[in-house]
């Protein structure tokens, strides 16, 4: 299954470029990098400023798919263990 905006939540997101569009922590807004790890509640990004950890529940993220399509995702949708999240069928399409 290819990465598409409609099924990004069911795919592996490690390796995808991402930008933080919104966060209550204003220092994270505009942060760009590549996802290098994911836990139940965190995304670990490799950025030009080093390794940064972002709480999923507190962020609106913009992922760039391999096809160069950009997809805005509410981080709350990504909460959960990655191995369980990829099995889940999303209720919402964006």
MOWOVEN-V700366 format. One record per backbone hydrogen bond with DSSP energy under -1.0 kcal/mol. NH is the residue of the N-H (numbers start at 1). CO is the residue of the C=O. If there is no record, write none. Layout:
BEGIN
NH,CO  NH,CO
END
This chain:
BEGIN
7,4  10,7  11,8  15,35  16,13  18,33  19,62  20,31  21,60  22,60  26,24  28,25  30,20  31,28  33,18  34,46  35,16  36,44  37,44  39,42  43,54  44,37  45,52  46,34  47,50  50,47  52,45  54,43  56,41  59,56  60,22  61,73  62,19  63,71  64,17  65,69  68,65  71,63  73,61  75,59  77,74  78,75  80,40  84,81  85,81  86,82
END
